[in-house]
């Protein structure tokens, strides 16, 4: 659990693999359980991509999820970007845009009234494509 928490902040906004998460020797099952526990505690959210272009967007749980931190203050603290945030005129340039992406994600989640709603993102079906 400690490793999952520490590594989550450096992996924020990235697509992750459970096996070796955060440069660890932990197996996929172990990290999956730890990250799902953090998800149940509402510290993170695992966002699975969709390849659909029409509603409803159905997540593909066979693809690698993106890690969304649900507490931007903790992300700022553990990533050590407080000074960078205070000194910038453009939040998109802070932490390669990850911090603003998390702020927007938090606002979208906070504005949803349906407990079954979640954030989504789209990826192209081709395995060689990196489009998101």
Phi, psi and omega in degrees: 000318181300315180297318180299318180294309183299315184287335181301321184290327178280341180260005183303133178080358182256155171282136187239161169240139181291320180294121178071024182306130179064035180058043180254173176260010181289146179283163181303315182297318181296314181289325177299315179296317181295315181290326177290329175294317177295327177292318178294331178278002179063034174266327179224169170221134176267118182258117180266140184285161174240146174253358179288149175248001179233154178287147359279145177283115181254124181291144177260102184285358176272345180266161181293132179279164172259141182266120178249121175277133183266002177230099183295329177298317177293322177299314179300316183294307185289332177277348178069039185247017181301313182295322179296322179294315182293333184262010184251151174262347183226106181295341177295338182271354181274126175058042181054033179082356183295321183295316180292324177299320179289323176299315179296317178301318178296318179295319178297317178294320181292331182275352181275135180263342182271121182295341180272355180286152177210168176281151179226160168212155186254143172227151177288145184292330182298134182291336182273353183271146176246013181293135176226000000 
